[in-house]
Amino acid sequence: MIRCRFKTSAGDYRPVNWPIKHPYWCSGFGEDHSIVVAYADDEAEILCNWPEASELDSENVEGYLFTSRFACPAWFTP
């Protein structure tokens, strides 16, 4: 599994597929983009759910790490 930070469209940062397997969060905005942090099986899964994703920065992880900033989403059941 990976934890990936990437840029996506400014207007709507939600994934194009629903439901998705892993949690995600919008962590900020730029002038012409949103910044999303998402867990996924691999970068191909990120691009499937966010086809316009760019500047992917991924790291391999063993599991989810929820924090006060990246709390477990209400819709997600770990």
C-alpha positions as CSV (number, residue, x, y, z in Angstrom):
1,M,0.0,0.0,0.0
2,I,1.1,3.6,-0.6
3,R,0.4,7.0,0.8
4,C,0.4,9.5,-2.0
5,R,0.4,13.3,-2.1
6,F,-0.6,14.8,-5.4
7,K,-2.1,17.8,-7.2
8,T,-5.6,17.5,-8.8
9,S,-8.2,19.9,-10.2
10,A,-9.0,23.0,-8.2
11,G,-12.7,22.9,-8.6
12,D,-13.5,19.3,-7.4
13,Y,-10.9,17.2,-5.7
14,R,-13.2,14.2,-5.1
15,P,-12.3,10.9,-6.9
16,V,-14.2,10.1,-10.1
17,N,-15.1,6.6,-8.8
18,W,-17.1,5.8,-5.8
19,P,-16.9,4.1,-3.5
20,I,-13.1,3.8,-3.2
21,K,-11.1,1.3,-1.2
22,H,-8.9,3.7,0.8
23,P,-9.3,7.0,2.6
24,Y,-8.3,10.4,1.1
25,W,-8.2,14.0,2.2
26,C,-7.9,17.4,0.6
27,S,-4.9,19.0,2.4
28,G,-4.8,22.4,0.7
29,F,-5.3,24.5,-2.3
30,G,-3.1,26.3,-4.8
31,E,-4.0,28.9,-7.4
32,D,-5.1,26.3,-9.9
33,H,-5.1,23.0,-8.0
34,S,-6.1,21.1,-4.9
35,I,-3.6,19.0,-3.0
36,V,-4.8,15.5,-2.0
37,V,-3.4,12.9,0.3
38,A,-4.7,9.4,-0.4
39,Y,-3.9,5.8,0.4
40,A,-4.0,3.4,-2.5
41,D,-2.7,0.0,-3.5
42,D,-0.4,1.7,-6.1
43,E,-0.1,4.8,-8.2
44,A,-2.2,3.2,-10.9
45,E,-5.1,3.2,-8.5
46,I,-4.5,6.9,-7.8
47,L,-4.7,7.7,-11.5
48,C,-7.8,5.5,-11.9
49,N,-9.6,7.5,-9.2
50,W,-8.0,10.9,-10.1
51,P,-7.2,10.8,-13.8
52,E,-6.0,14.4,-13.7
53,A,-3.6,13.8,-10.8
54,S,-0.1,15.2,-11.3
55,E,3.2,15.5,-9.3
56,L,2.5,12.2,-7.5
57,D,4.8,11.8,-4.4
58,S,4.3,8.3,-3.0
59,E,5.7,6.3,-0.1
60,N,5.2,2.6,0.8
61,V,3.4,2.2,4.1
62,E,2.3,-0.8,6.2
63,G,-1.1,0.6,7.2
64,Y,-3.1,3.7,7.8
65,L,-2.0,6.5,10.1
66,F,-4.8,8.7,11.3
67,T,-4.0,11.9,13.0
68,S,-5.9,15.0,14.1
69,R,-5.2,16.5,10.7
70,F,-5.9,13.3,8.8
71,A,-8.7,11.8,10.8
72,C,-10.5,8.6,9.8
73,P,-13.3,9.8,7.4
74,A,-16.8,9.0,8.6
75,W,-17.5,7.0,5.4
76,F,-14.5,4.8,5.8
77,T,-14.5,1.5,7.8
78,P,-10.9,0.3,8.4
